Each structure stands twice: as structure tokens, then as C-alpha cells.
């Protein structure tokens, strides 16, 4: 499937659903420089996080296999339906490297360099299509004599025949679905600064739970309607519409001028990063001008008079365009 169309997110969610909400997926990001030994080490080497050492993926799979076998016997005695847990190993962008022989062996023969792998391991991979550039690209930057022009949309290798029977085309998101994703994904970055304002006003942290009269925990549903006045709510909704529509228009324009894969849902994540940066940047600029006592020029007055809504709006424009 095309880049940024949701392959990894879908596989991660499927893994959680099949494993009763537990995250048992291990991810190895394949790249052009990866070696066979690095892939073998990923499976067999113990993992270290700080001072703590964790079992290797193979050891974890063998332990899971033993515990699941015992659980299956217990469930069958009780007459219960048994759901077997698996460790999913996700190999991302498998066709970017020169290790396809080892990857094919792992995925089709379930062995690694001739050594059988535990049955509790499931391999799943993602790859970008081997597709030729359709439109003629305009030269950008320096063009060095003797270098070959890029003919493929993605820098990938053709998949071996042994894997072709296991390939499923994820395809592209429809325009309607992509727009729906975008509208939902911009909600978090836009609302996050409103929540920060609310916490600052209250001068205390908002808790996720509150005690009822009996002392039991009751989950609190956080909604901005509870804290913002009608005008602020209206501005917040306007910002969401401006952000989502700006991203949709920008992506449509880029796709018309370039390839269909030139933009994806990853751009929305980048938008969130830029948006946070520009909001903080403009706020600092405003604070510095407020503290300034004299010698105001036109630029100083611009920053000094910025409202929060202005800052959010300008940050959207800077982040998208």
C-alpha cells in the first residue's frame, strides 16, 4: 500500500484485538542498510532498557507457547472456549533492503537460517508498491552529471515470487475517508491548548477521576463545553474547520502537481508538531513585548496585541503552508 495510508496502525490495532487488548506486537523498521545479522539479533538478542534486561523475542515466544499450552488444557477441562495468544512481529517496508532471502525464509518457512521458530510467532510485513513515476519531475536543486534519474516512486526492490501469493493490496483511502480522518486528527492538537488554558485558570491539575459521595471512583468525561463560554467554543470549532480544510486543500493541490503518494496522513502528524511549536513561539513573542516598557514599533505592537485566538489561527497557517 501507499505510504501513510494506515497499514501499520491497522496491524497494531488488529494485534491488540486478537490478544485481548494486550500489545504483543514487535516492530522492526527495515531500511536499505539493514543486514541479515541485525534481523537475527532482533529475534535472538536480549533487550536492554536502562539497567533492566528483558528476554529476547524468541525466549518470550517460547515462554508464551508453554503458558498458552497449559491454559488451553485448563480451558478444555472447564469447557471454555480457548483463544490462543500470539506474538506478532511486524516488519515494516520489507522491500527496501537486500535481506529478502532471510525475510522470505522467516515468513514462508517459519525458520531463521535453518532453525525452526516458535509457533507462537506470527510474521506480518508491509511494503510500498514497485511503481514507476508517471509524471515527469522537474529538476530540483543541483543536478550532477552522470547520475541516473529516479524512475520509481519508492526506492524499493521487486518482491520475490515466493511472497507474491501472500500479498494483499491495502490500496488507498478514499477521499471521503481521508477527509474524515483529517477532521478527527486535528481535534487533539487544537483542543490541547484550550485544556492548558483551563488548567492554568484553575491553577491545579485536572484529574481523570473524581470521588462520588460513597467514595467510589467515577470516570469524569472531559468536554470543553463544561469550561468554555459559547464564544470560546465557537472559536474552537472554527479553528478545527480552518485546520482540517486547509490540510485537505493543501494535500489536493500537492497531489495534482505531484504523485498521489506525495502526501499522506503522516502530514497531519507533522502539522501537530509544527502547530505546537508555532503556538509556543508566538506566545513567547507576546510575553516579551508585554514585558517591554518602551520603544514600541509596529512589529512590537503586533505581537503585544495578539489574542490567543489570533495565535492559534496564525499557527495553523504557518503549520500548513
C-alpha positions as CSV (number, residue, x, y, z in Angstrom):
1,X,0.0,0.0,0.0
2,X,1.0,3.6,-0.4
3,X,2.9,5.4,2.3
4,X,1.0,6.8,5.3
5,X,-2.3,5.1,4.4
6,X,-2.7,3.4,7.7
7,X,-1.1,0.0,7.3
8,X,0.9,0.0,10.5
9,X,-1.9,1.5,12.6
10,X,-4.4,-1.2,11.3
11,X,-2.0,-4.1,12.0
12,X,-1.2,-2.7,15.5
13,X,-5.0,-2.5,16.3
14,X,-5.6,-6.0,14.9
15,X,-2.8,-7.3,17.2
16,X,-4.4,-5.7,20.2
17,X,-7.9,-7.1,19.4
18,X,-6.7,-10.6,18.8
19,X,-4.6,-10.6,22.0
20,X,-7.5,-9.3,24.2
21,X,-6.3,-5.7,24.3
22,X,-2.7,-6.6,25.1
23,X,0.1,-5.1,22.9
24,X,2.2,-8.1,21.9
25,X,3.5,-6.7,18.6
26,X,7.2,-6.2,18.0
27,X,8.2,-3.8,15.2
28,X,11.3,-3.9,13.1
29,X,11.7,-1.0,10.7
30,X,13.5,-2.3,7.7
31,X,15.8,0.1,5.7
32,X,18.2,-0.1,2.8
33,X,21.3,-0.5,5.1
34,X,20.0,-3.3,7.4
35,X,21.9,-6.6,7.4
36,X,20.9,-10.2,8.0
37,X,22.7,-10.2,11.3
38,X,20.7,-7.2,12.6
39,X,17.5,-9.1,11.8
40,X,18.8,-12.2,13.6
41,X,19.8,-10.1,16.6
42,X,16.4,-8.5,16.7
43,X,14.9,-12.0,17.3
44,X,17.6,-13.6,19.5
45,X,19.3,-10.8,21.5
46,X,18.1,-9.9,24.9
47,X,16.6,-6.4,25.1
48,X,18.0,-3.7,27.5
49,X,16.1,-0.7,28.7
50,X,18.3,1.3,31.1
51,X,19.5,-1.1,33.8
52,X,16.8,-3.6,33.1
53,X,17.3,-6.6,30.8
54,X,14.4,-8.4,29.1
55,X,14.2,-11.7,27.4
56,X,14.7,-11.9,23.7
57,X,11.7,-12.2,21.4
58,X,12.4,-15.9,20.9
59,X,12.6,-16.5,24.6
60,X,9.4,-14.6,25.1
61,X,7.7,-16.6,22.4
62,X,8.8,-19.9,23.9
63,X,7.5,-18.9,27.4
64,X,4.2,-17.8,25.8
65,X,3.9,-21.1,24.0
66,X,4.4,-23.0,27.3
67,X,1.9,-20.9,29.2
68,X,-0.7,-21.0,26.4
69,X,-0.5,-24.8,26.2
70,X,-1.2,-25.0,29.9
71,X,-4.1,-22.5,29.6
72,X,-5.6,-24.5,26.7
73,X,-5.6,-27.6,28.8
74,X,-7.3,-25.8,31.7
75,X,-9.9,-24.2,29.5
76,X,-10.7,-27.5,27.8
77,X,-11.3,-29.2,31.2
78,X,-13.7,-26.3,32.2
79,X,-15.4,-26.5,28.8
80,X,-14.4,-22.9,28.0
81,X,-13.6,-21.6,24.5
82,X,-9.9,-21.1,24.1
83,X,-8.3,-18.1,22.4
84,X,-4.6,-18.6,21.7
85,X,-2.3,-15.6,22.1
86,X,0.4,-14.9,19.6
87,X,3.4,-12.6,19.4
88,X,3.1,-10.6,16.2
89,X,6.4,-9.5,14.6
90,X,5.8,-6.6,12.2
91,X,8.4,-6.0,9.5
92,X,7.9,-2.6,8.0
93,X,9.0,-1.7,4.5
94,X,10.4,-5.2,3.8
95,X,11.2,-4.5,0.1
96,X,13.7,-1.6,0.8
97,X,16.6,-3.9,1.8
98,X,18.8,-6.7,0.4
99,X,17.8,-9.2,3.0
100,X,14.8,-10.6,1.2
101,X,16.2,-14.2,1.3
102,X,16.1,-14.2,5.1
103,X,12.8,-12.4,5.3
104,X,11.2,-14.9,2.9
105,X,12.5,-17.8,4.9
106,X,11.1,-16.4,8.1
107,X,7.7,-15.6,6.6
108,X,7.1,-18.6,4.4
109,X,9.1,-21.4,6.1
110,X,8.9,-20.1,9.7
111,X,12.6,-20.6,10.3
112,X,15.6,-18.4,10.7
113,X,18.8,-19.5,9.0
114,X,17.5,-23.1,9.1
115,X,16.5,-23.0,12.8
116,X,12.7,-23.5,13.3
117,X,11.0,-20.6,15.1
118,X,8.3,-20.9,17.9
119,X,4.8,-21.5,16.6
120,X,3.6,-18.6,18.8
121,X,5.3,-16.1,16.5
122,X,3.3,-14.6,13.6
123,X,5.1,-12.6,11.0
124,X,3.4,-9.8,9.1
125,X,5.0,-7.2,6.8
126,X,4.2,-4.0,4.9
127,X,5.8,-2.8,1.7
128,X,5.4,0.1,-0.7
129,X,4.4,-0.7,-4.3
130,X,7.0,-1.2,-7.0
131,X,5.6,1.5,-9.2
132,X,7.1,3.7,-11.9
133,X,7.0,7.5,-11.9
134,X,4.2,8.6,-14.3
135,X,4.7,12.4,-14.4
136,X,8.0,14.0,-15.5
137,X,9.6,15.5,-12.4
138,X,11.1,19.0,-12.6
139,X,14.8,19.0,-11.5
140,X,15.2,20.4,-8.0
141,X,18.5,21.6,-6.5
142,X,21.8,20.5,-8.0
143,X,21.8,18.1,-10.9
144,X,25.1,16.1,-11.1
145,X,26.2,14.9,-14.5
146,X,26.2,11.1,-14.8
147,X,23.6,10.4,-12.1
148,X,20.5,8.4,-13.1
149,X,17.1,10.0,-12.8
150,X,14.7,8.4,-10.4
151,X,12.3,6.1,-12.2
152,X,10.5,4.5,-9.2
153,X,8.0,6.3,-7.0
154,X,9.6,4.5,-4.0
155,X,13.1,3.3,-3.7
156,X,12.2,-0.4,-3.4
157,X,13.1,-3.8,-4.8
158,X,10.7,-6.2,-6.5
159,X,9.3,-8.8,-4.2
160,X,10.4,-12.5,-4.7
161,X,7.9,-14.9,-6.2
162,X,7.7,-16.9,-3.0
163,X,6.0,-13.9,-1.3
164,X,3.6,-12.9,-4.1
165,X,0.9,-15.4,-3.0
166,X,0.8,-13.7,0.4
167,X,0.4,-10.1,-0.8
168,X,-2.7,-8.2,-0.2
169,X,-3.2,-4.8,-1.7
170,X,-4.1,-2.3,1.0
171,X,-4.8,0.3,-1.6
172,X,-5.5,4.0,-0.9
173,X,-8.0,5.7,1.4
174,X,-11.0,7.1,-0.4
175,X,-11.1,10.9,-0.5
176,X,-14.1,10.8,1.9
177,X,-12.4,8.6,4.4
178,X,-9.2,10.6,4.3
179,X,-11.1,13.8,5.0
180,X,-12.9,12.2,7.9
181,X,-9.5,11.0,9.3
182,X,-8.1,14.6,8.9
183,X,-11.1,16.2,10.7
184,X,-10.7,13.8,13.6
185,X,-6.9,14.0,13.8
186,X,-6.8,17.9,14.1
187,X,-9.1,17.8,17.1
188,X,-6.4,16.8,19.6
189,X,-3.7,19.5,18.8
190,X,-6.3,22.3,18.6
191,X,-8.1,21.4,21.8
192,X,-4.9,20.7,23.7
193,X,-4.1,24.4,24.2
194,X,-7.6,25.1,25.4
195,X,-7.1,22.4,28.0
196,X,-3.8,24.0,29.0
197,X,-5.6,27.4,29.4
198,X,-8.3,25.7,31.6
199,X,-5.6,24.1,33.8
200,X,-3.8,27.4,34.1
201,X,-7.0,29.2,35.1
202,X,-7.8,26.7,37.8
203,X,-4.2,26.6,38.9
204,X,-4.4,22.9,39.6
205,X,-4.2,19.7,37.6
206,X,-7.3,18.3,36.3
207,X,-7.8,14.7,37.5
208,X,-9.2,11.9,35.3
209,X,-11.4,10.7,38.1
210,X,-13.4,12.2,41.0
211,X,-14.9,10.7,44.1
212,X,-18.6,10.3,44.4
213,X,-20.4,10.5,47.8
214,X,-19.8,6.8,48.5
215,X,-16.1,7.1,47.9
216,X,-16.1,5.1,44.7
217,X,-14.2,6.2,41.6
218,X,-16.4,7.7,38.9
219,X,-14.8,8.4,35.5
220,X,-15.2,12.0,34.5
221,X,-16.0,12.7,30.9
222,X,-13.9,15.7,29.9
223,X,-15.6,18.1,27.5
224,X,-14.7,21.7,26.6
225,X,-18.4,22.7,26.9
226,X,-18.1,22.4,30.7
227,X,-15.3,25.0,30.9
228,X,-15.6,27.4,27.9
229,X,-18.1,30.1,27.2
230,X,-20.2,30.0,23.9
231,X,-17.8,32.4,22.1
232,X,-14.7,30.4,23.0
233,X,-16.5,27.2,21.9
234,X,-17.4,28.8,18.6
235,X,-13.8,29.9,18.1
236,X,-12.5,26.4,18.9
237,X,-14.9,24.8,16.3
238,X,-13.8,27.5,13.7
239,X,-10.2,26.6,14.3
240,X,-10.8,22.9,13.7
241,X,-12.7,23.7,10.5
242,X,-9.9,26.0,9.3
243,X,-7.2,23.5,10.1
244,X,-8.9,20.5,8.6
245,X,-10.0,22.3,5.4
246,X,-6.6,23.9,4.9
247,X,-4.9,20.5,5.1
248,X,-7.4,18.9,2.8
249,X,-6.9,21.7,0.2
250,X,-3.1,21.7,0.5
251,X,-3.0,17.9,0.0
252,X,-5.3,18.0,-3.0
253,X,-3.0,20.7,-4.6
254,X,0.2,18.8,-3.9
255,X,-1.3,15.6,-5.4
256,X,-2.3,17.4,-8.6
257,X,1.2,18.8,-9.0
258,X,3.0,15.6,-8.0
259,X,2.2,11.9,-7.4
260,X,-0.7,10.5,-5.5
261,X,1.8,9.3,-2.8
262,X,3.5,12.7,-2.3
263,X,1.3,13.4,0.7
264,X,-0.4,11.1,3.3
265,X,-1.8,11.0,6.8
266,X,1.7,11.5,8.1
267,X,1.4,15.1,7.2
268,X,-1.3,15.6,9.9
269,X,1.2,14.3,12.5
270,X,3.7,16.8,11.1
271,X,1.1,19.5,11.3
272,X,0.6,18.8,15.0
273,X,4.3,19.1,15.7
274,X,4.5,22.4,13.8
275,X,1.3,23.7,15.4
276,X,2.6,23.2,18.9
277,X,5.9,24.8,18.0
278,X,4.3,28.0,16.5
279,X,1.8,28.5,19.3
280,X,4.6,28.4,21.9
281,X,6.8,30.6,19.7
282,X,4.1,33.3,19.2
283,X,3.2,33.2,22.9
284,X,6.8,33.8,23.9
285,X,6.9,36.7,21.5
286,X,3.8,38.2,23.0
287,X,5.1,37.8,26.6
288,X,8.4,39.5,25.7
289,X,6.5,42.5,24.2
290,X,4.2,42.8,27.2
291,X,7.2,43.0,29.5
292,X,8.8,45.6,27.2
293,X,8.1,49.1,28.7
294,X,9.0,51.4,25.9
295,X,10.3,51.8,22.4
296,X,7.3,50.1,20.8
297,X,7.4,49.8,17.0
298,X,4.8,48.4,14.6
299,X,6.1,44.8,15.0
300,X,6.2,45.1,18.8
301,X,2.6,46.2,18.8
302,X,1.5,43.4,16.5
303,X,2.9,40.7,18.9
304,X,1.7,42.6,22.0
305,X,-1.9,42.8,20.8
306,X,-2.2,39.1,19.8
307,X,-5.1,37.3,21.4
308,X,-5.0,33.5,22.0
309,X,-7.4,33.0,19.1
310,X,-5.1,35.1,16.8
311,X,-2.1,33.0,17.9
312,X,-4.0,29.7,17.1
313,X,-5.1,30.9,13.7
314,X,-1.7,32.2,12.7
315,X,-0.1,29.0,13.9
316,X,-2.5,26.9,11.7
317,X,-1.5,29.0,8.6
318,X,2.2,28.7,9.4
319,X,2.0,25.0,10.1
320,X,0.1,24.1,6.9
321,X,1.7,26.5,4.4
